[in-house]
């Protein structure tokens, strides 16, 4: 059974939404998944739907996606109200009508002094220019836009745990926002935010970002009861199909529940994770690597070890540093260590990927910081750089970190990823060759590691080598959509091999001989791994790449072998725990999904 990538991804987001039902999750964590789901769905209509929207808009496949998305929205609204009922009276969201005169004494002033001066009054004629994601209100003669930076859920002074929606307050006092009092109805517009311009340097990136808000509308979300004539005017003004209009009960953006999560009691959250700290490595990273490789599994083993390794760039024996940076966030100790190394006169070279979707502005800020600190920011290549590599070079050799996850401190503590630290000469040589080639604008010629379509070739060759009754393949990816890899998997499975697929988000082929599942739970599954039995001498590879055509053809990724026997055993133990998991799993079957919750095998618990 074949699936469109977009349809498979939407099914993943439904699995995210279903975490709000988990009987073993604390209440605030279940609420948090509503926000994650909504943020994912906004991204879907801003980017992931682009191919079908632009090439097949209105066809059966596009309409099926819209139908599934709307069904999820209606179910999310049900879950929101059910979870609020469960949270009451410790946490509650009041209607504007439930506020008393003392409450209104405060909110009248708040609306008049804080909100009204910052709202925009827009004529109906300008409907085609409405911004992506903002909260709007429609009235008979005008549209009103709320500023994006105002919280959508406001605490009621003097009533602990009690909130009111900003939208409900605005509707109750329309006289503060319109020339004359009139009814107001809420709506949002989502647009494609992908720039259609090819970006070859940082100047062009900045120009592309300036114009990105002008994308084509893909969805109109309006509250139930929205006047039909007004809704039709919005739809026509935005040039949307009738199916591209969703009617939902407010709130129209469930990310506002994050305010409840922050305000709720700590006992309603997951207990903090205490990651294992590799003490010997943290004291002397380079000395430890001179003895043997180190493999860590985050977040259960401290991501701070990666930052500590970066700080080793400041040691006297380190002369030169190379790093790939993709989604690094607003604050990043690793990036700060690179800046400090440059200030101390080290030669620091950074492949900062400016085209990381929706993180472009953040990376542009880092680009200027690196530039002004004396770091060489390598030119943006034709291929997007998605590899995760950090290289410290000394006169005697060097040290490398290779990973499956971004150099991002927040992700490093919430995502499951592998980190490999090594001083092996053959690995350091290949990592250095990778950076030199990209710096020179040429394609890397690597001996041990793989990049580009060589990753696909290795995967296909290794899978086909397992195409016999005693063969076994375990693949773990976020997305598995590449036709050649899938074809090889079918061949191996039909020849009798056991094929285990751990695919978090997108799997475009469901086969009765596959053992396929998606793990969704407390931590975002993010590691990419390929393991092959090889007659009992397991071959294990880690990679930054998902098994998608674009990752092989249009990106610089890195796939690298796990050479240490102990490290291979560790990776295989993680994979086999996930294969057995029956607490966070959804079996992906041709006839549909099967939920595995409540069992004894929890792969998201710290390894024993």
NORFENUR-V204867 format. One record per residue. RES is the residue in three letters. SS is DSSP state (H for helix, E for strand, C for the rest). OMEGA is omega in whole degrees, -180 to 180 (NA if undefined). Layout:
RES:SS:OMEGA / RES:SS:OMEGA
//
This chain:
UNK:C:-179 / UNK:E:180 / UNK:C:169 / UNK:C:177 / UNK:H:-178 / UNK:H:179 / UNK:H:178 / UNK:H:180 / UNK:H:178 / UNK:H:176 / UNK:H:174 / UNK:H:-179 / UNK:H:173 / UNK:H:177 / UNK:H:174 / UNK:H:-180 / UNK:H:-178 / UNK:H:174 / UNK:H:177 / UNK:H:177 / UNK:H:-168 / UNK:C:179 / UNK:C:-178 / UNK:C:180 / UNK:C:175 / UNK:C:-173 / UNK:H:-177 / UNK:H:178 / UNK:H:176 / UNK:H:175 / UNK:H:-178 / UNK:H:-179 / UNK:H:173 / UNK:H:178 / UNK:H:179 / UNK:H:179 / UNK:H:-177 / UNK:H:179 / UNK:H:176 / UNK:H:-177 / UNK:H:176 / UNK:H:179 / UNK:H:179 / UNK:H:-177 / UNK:H:177 / UNK:H:-174 / UNK:H:-170 / UNK:H:-178 / UNK:C:-169 / UNK:H:-175 / UNK:H:-180 / UNK:H:-179 / UNK:H:-175 / UNK:H:-175 / UNK:H:-176 / UNK:H:-176 / UNK:C:178 / UNK:C:-180 / UNK:C:-174 / UNK:H:-179 / UNK:H:179 / UNK:H:-180 / UNK:H:178 / UNK:H:177 / UNK:H:180 / UNK:H:180 / UNK:H:179 / UNK:H:180 / UNK:H:-180 / UNK:H:178 / UNK:H:177 / UNK:H:180 / UNK:H:-180 / UNK:H:178 / UNK:H:178 / UNK:H:178 / UNK:H:177 / UNK:H:-179 / UNK:H:179 / UNK:H:-178 / UNK:H:178 / UNK:H:-180 / UNK:H:175 / UNK:H:178 / UNK:H:180 / UNK:H:-177 / UNK:H:-178 / UNK:C:1 / UNK:C:-178 / UNK:C:174 / UNK:C:178 / UNK:E:176 / UNK:E:-177 / UNK:E:167 / UNK:C:178 / UNK:H:-179 / UNK:H:-178 / UNK:H:178 / UNK:C:177 / UNK:C:-175 / UNK:H:178 / UNK:H:177 / UNK:H:-177 / UNK:H:177 / UNK:H:178 / UNK:H:-172 / UNK:H:174 / UNK:H:180 / UNK:H:-180 / UNK:H:180 / UNK:H:-176 / UNK:H:-173 / UNK:H:-174 / UNK:H:-172 / UNK:H:-173 / UNK:H:-179 / UNK:H:-175 / UNK:H:178 / UNK:C:178 / UNK:E:174 / UNK:E:-170 / UNK:E:176 / UNK:E:179 / UNK:H:-178 / UNK:H:-178 / UNK:H:-175 / UNK:H:-179 / UNK:H:-177 / UNK:H:-177 / UNK:C:-173 / UNK:C:177 / UNK:C:169 / UNK:C:-177 / UNK:C:174 / UNK:C:-180 / UNK:E:172 / UNK:E:176 / UNK:E:173 / UNK:C:-177 / UNK:C:-173 / UNK:C:-174 / UNK:E:168 / UNK:E:-179 / UNK:E:179 / UNK:E:175 / UNK:C:177 / UNK:C:-175 / UNK:C:-172 / UNK:C:176 / UNK:C:179 / UNK:C:-179 / UNK:C:179 / UNK:E:-173 / UNK:E:175 / UNK:E:177 / UNK:C:-176 / UNK:C:176 / UNK:C:179 / UNK:C:-175 / UNK:C:178 / UNK:C:-177 / UNK:E:-176 / UNK:E:173 / UNK:E:180 / UNK:E:176 / UNK:H:179 / UNK:H:179 / UNK:H:178 / UNK:H:-179 / UNK:H:-180 / UNK:H:-179 / UNK:H:-180 / UNK:C:-179 / UNK:H:-179 / UNK:H:179 / UNK:H:-172 / UNK:C:-178 / UNK:C:176 / UNK:C:175 / UNK:C:-177 / UNK:C:-179 / UNK:C:177 / UNK:C:178 / UNK:C:179 / UNK:E:-173 / UNK:E:172 / UNK:E:176 / UNK:E:176 / UNK:E:174 / UNK:E:-176 / UNK:E:170 / UNK:C:-180 / UNK:C:177 / UNK:C:173 / UNK:C:179 / UNK:C:-178 / UNK:C:172 / UNK:C:-179 / UNK:C:-178 / UNK:C:177 / UNK:C:-174 / UNK:H:178 / UNK:H:179 / UNK:H:177 / UNK:H:-180 / UNK:H:179 / UNK:H:-180 / UNK:H:-180 / UNK:H:180 / UNK:H:-176 / UNK:C:-171 / UNK:H:-178 / UNK:H:-178 / UNK:H:-179 / UNK:C:-177 / UNK:C:176 / UNK:E:178 / UNK:E:-177 / UNK:E:172 / UNK:E:178 / UNK:E:-178 / UNK:E:-179 / UNK:E:175 / UNK:C:-179 / UNK:C:177 / UNK:C:-178 / UNK:C:-174 / UNK:H:-177 / UNK:H:179 / UNK:H:-179 / UNK:H:178 / UNK:H:176 / UNK:H:176 / UNK:H:-177 / UNK:H:-179 / UNK:H:180 / UNK:H:179 / UNK:H:180 / UNK:C:180 / UNK:C:174 / UNK:C:177 / UNK:H:-180 / UNK:H:-180 / UNK:H:177 / UNK:E:177 / UNK:E:173 / UNK:E:-174 / UNK:E:173 / UNK:C:175 / UNK:C:3 / UNK:C:-177 / UNK:C:177 / UNK:C:-173 / UNK:H:174 / UNK:H:179 / UNK:H:-180 / UNK:H:179 / UNK:H:176 / UNK:H:177 / UNK:H:179 / UNK:H:-180 / UNK:H:-174 / UNK:H:-174 / UNK:C:-179 / UNK:C:-176 / UNK:H:179 / UNK:H:178 / UNK:H:178 / UNK:C:172 / UNK:C:172 / UNK:C:-179 / UNK:C:175 / UNK:C:175 / UNK:C:-176 / UNK:C:176 / UNK:E:-180 / UNK:C:176 / UNK:C:-168 / UNK:H:-179 / UNK:H:179 / UNK:H:-178 / UNK:H:179 / UNK:H:-175 / UNK:C:-174 / UNK:H:-175 / UNK:H:177 / UNK:H:179 / UNK:H:-177 / UNK:H:175 / UNK:H:-179 / UNK:H:-177 / UNK:C:176 / UNK:C:173 / UNK:E:175 / UNK:E:179 / UNK:E:177 / UNK:E:-179 / UNK:E:2 / UNK:C:-176 / UNK:C:171 / UNK:E:-162 / UNK:C:174 / UNK:C:177 / UNK:H:177 / UNK:H:178 / UNK:H:178 / UNK:H:178 / UNK:H:177 / UNK:H:179 / UNK:H:179 / UNK:H:177 / UNK:H:174 / UNK:H:-179 / UNK:H:-179 / UNK:C:-175 / UNK:C:-175 / UNK:C:180 / UNK:C:-176 / UNK:C:-172 / UNK:E:-176 / UNK:E:173 / UNK:E:179 / UNK:E:168 / UNK:E:180 / UNK:E:-176 / UNK:C:176 / UNK:C:-172 / UNK:C:174 / UNK:C:-176 / UNK:C:178 / UNK:C:-173 / UNK:C:180 / UNK:H:179 / UNK:H:179 / UNK:H:178 / UNK:H:178 / UNK:H:177 / UNK:H:178 / UNK:H:-179 / UNK:H:178 / UNK:H:179 / UNK:H:180 / UNK:H:-180 / UNK:C:174 / UNK:C:177 / UNK:C:174 / UNK:E:-176 / UNK:E:-179 / UNK:E:-176 / UNK:E:168 / UNK:E:-179 / UNK:E:-177 / UNK:C:-178 / UNK:C:-173 / UNK:C:174 / UNK:C:-168 / UNK:C:179 / UNK:C:174 / UNK:C:-174 / UNK:H:-178 / UNK:H:178 / UNK:H:-179 / UNK:H:175 / UNK:H:176 / UNK:H:178 / UNK:H:178 / UNK:H:-179 / UNK:H:178 / UNK:H:179 / UNK:H:-176 / UNK:H:-175 / UNK:H:177 / UNK:H:179 / UNK:C:175 / UNK:C:173 / UNK:E:175 / UNK:E:-175 / UNK:C:-178 / UNK:C:175 / UNK:C:-179 / UNK:C:176 / UNK:C:177 / UNK:C:173 / UNK:E:-179 / UNK:E:-177 / UNK:C:178 / UNK:C:179 / UNK:C:-175 / UNK:E:176 / UNK:E:-172 / UNK:E:175 / UNK:E:-177 / UNK:E:175 / UNK:C:178 / UNK:C:-176 / UNK:C:-176 / UNK:C:-180 / UNK:E:-177 / UNK:E:-176 / UNK:E:166 / UNK:E:175 / UNK:E:-175 / UNK:E:176 / UNK:C:-176 / UNK:C:-178 / UNK:C:174 / UNK:C:-174 / UNK:C:-174 / UNK:C:179 / UNK:C:178 / UNK:H:-177 / UNK:H:-180 / UNK:H:180 / UNK:C:-178 / UNK:E:172 / UNK:E:-179 / UNK:E:175 / UNK:E:172 / UNK:E:175 / UNK:E:176 / UNK:E:-178 / UNK:E:170 / UNK:C:-180 / UNK:C:-175 / UNK:H:-176 / UNK:H:178 / UNK:H:180 / UNK:H:180 / UNK:H:-180 / UNK:H:179 / UNK:H:178 / UNK:H:179 / UNK:H:177 / UNK:H:-178 / UNK:H:-179 / UNK:H:-178 / UNK:H:-180 / UNK:H:179 / UNK:H:-178 / UNK:H:180 / UNK:C:179 / UNK:C:-179 / UNK:C:-176 / UNK:C:174 / UNK:C:-171 / UNK:C:-179 / UNK:C:-173 / UNK:C:179 / UNK:C:178 / UNK:E:174 / UNK:C:178 / UNK:C:-176 / UNK:H:174 / UNK:H:175 / UNK:H:178 / UNK:H:-178 / UNK:H:179 / UNK:H:180 / UNK:H:-178 / UNK:H:180 / UNK:H:-178 / UNK:H:178 / UNK:H:-178 / UNK:H:176 / UNK:C:178 / UNK:C:-175 / UNK:C:178 / UNK:C:-173 / UNK:C:179 / UNK:C:-179 / UNK:C:174 / UNK:E:178 / UNK:E:171 / UNK:E:177 / UNK:E:176 / UNK:E:180 / UNK:E:168 / UNK:E:-178 / UNK:E:177 / UNK:E:-174 / UNK:C:-174 / UNK:C:-176 / UNK:H:-178 / UNK:H:178 / UNK:H:180 / UNK:H:179 / UNK:H:178 / UNK:H:178 / UNK:H:177 / UNK:H:-180 / UNK:H:180 / UNK:H:-178 / UNK:H:-179 / UNK:H:175 / UNK:C:176 / UNK:C:179 / UNK:C:171 / UNK:E:-178 / UNK:E:177 / UNK:E:180 / UNK:E:176 / UNK:E:-173 / UNK:E:-175 / UNK:E:-166 / UNK:E:-167 / UNK:E:175 / UNK:E:-170 / UNK:C:175 / UNK:E:176 / UNK:C:-175 / UNK:C:-178 / UNK:C:179 / UNK:C:176 / UNK:E:165 / UNK:E:-172 / UNK:E:177 / UNK:E:175 / UNK:E:176 / UNK:E:176 / UNK:C:-178 / UNK:C:-176 / UNK:C:-178 / UNK:C:178 / UNK:E:178 / UNK:E:-171 / UNK:C:-178 / UNK:C:174 / UNK:E:-172 / UNK:E:172 / UNK:E:-178 / UNK:E:-176 / UNK:E:-174 / UNK:C:177 / UNK:H:177 / UNK:H:-180 / UNK:H:177 / UNK:C:-170 / UNK:C:170 / UNK:E:-175 / UNK:E:180 / UNK:E:171 / UNK:E:-177 / UNK:E:173 / UNK:C:-169 / UNK:C:163 / UNK:C:-176 / UNK:E:-179 / UNK:C:179 / UNK:H:-177 / UNK:H:-179 / UNK:H:179 / UNK:H:-170 / UNK:H:-172 / UNK:C:-177 / UNK:E:166 / UNK:E:175 / UNK:C:172 / UNK:C:169 / UNK:E:-175 / UNK:E:-179 / UNK:E:172 / UNK:C:-170 / UNK:C:-180 / UNK:C:-180 / UNK:H:180 / UNK:H:180 / UNK:H:177 / UNK:H:179 / UNK:H:-179 / UNK:H:179 / UNK:H:-180 / UNK:H:178 / UNK:H:178 / UNK:H:-179 / UNK:H:-177 / UNK:H:173 / UNK:H:-179 / UNK:H:176 / UNK:H:-179 / UNK:H:-173 / UNK:C:173 / UNK:C:177 / UNK:C:-174 / UNK:C:-164 / UNK:E:169 / UNK:E:175 / UNK:E:-178 / UNK:E:-173 / UNK:E:178 / UNK:C:-179 / UNK:C:179 / UNK:E:-178 / UNK:E:175 / UNK:E:-177 / UNK:E:173 / UNK:E:176 / UNK:C:170 / UNK:C:-180 / UNK:C:-176 / UNK:C:-172 / UNK:C:-177 / UNK:C:-177 / UNK:C:179 / UNK:C:169 / UNK:C:179 / UNK:C:180 / UNK:C:180 / UNK:C:NA
//
